[in-house]
């Protein structure tokens, strides 16, 4: 699991912000970066949830979506939606 310090995360955000300005708002690049980050965070939280380290609600909150959207997202991917 990737664990970034606040300083490293801020440095990465600054770097990407500068690159996005150079890319002249290329939406494809931005969307790919967001999707990769979302997928990484989803995988990390899903593992924590499966091990009982966080709740379903917490996982949804950290992803910035509702629990209904999270349930739908996991179901569409064929991922388990209960930890029983």
N, C-alpha and C positions, 0 to 999 in steps of 0.2 A: 504494500500500500504506500502510495506517495504521500509524504507528509511535508508540506511546505510551510516555512516560517512566514510570518506576516511580511517581513522584509523581502523575502524571495518572491512572494506572491505580488507584492507591490511593484517590484522590479520587473516581473513578467508582464504585469498589466501595463506598465509604462512602455515597455518594449513593444508590445502588441499595439498599443495606441499609436505609437509612432509609425509602425509598419502599416497600419490601416490608413493613416493619412497618406502614405506613399502609394498605397494600392488604390487610391482614389475611390474609396468606399465600394470595393468589389464585394458585393453581397454574398457571392458564392464562397469566397475565402472566409468571410466573417461567419457565415452559417456553418461551415465545416468546423471552424474553431470552437464555436459554441456547442455543436453536436458532440464533438470529441470530449469536451470538458464535461458535458452533461452525462455522457455514457460512462466516463471514468467515475464520476461521483455516484451515479446510479449503481454501478457494480460494487463500489466500496460500501455504500450504505446497505445494499442488498445482502452482502456477506455479513455485515454487522447484525442485520435484522434476523437472518437465518440462524445466527448463533445466539440470539436472544439478547444482544447488546443494545438494541434500540427498538422502539416501537414503530409500528406502521405509520402512525401519525407523525412521528419525528422524522421518519424517512421522507415523507411527502413534504413536510415543512422545509427540510433542508434542500429539497429539489425545487422549491417554490411552486408546487402544484398542490391541488386538493387530494385528499385520500381517494376520492372517486376517480380522478384522473390517474393516480398511481395504480390503483387496482386495474383499470382498463389498460394502461401501458404494460403492466406485467402480464396480464392475461393474453394480450395480443402477441406477446413474445413467448408464450408458453411457459412462463415462469410461475412458480408456486406463489400463491397469494395468501396462504395461511401458514402459520408455523406450528401447527399441531402435529 
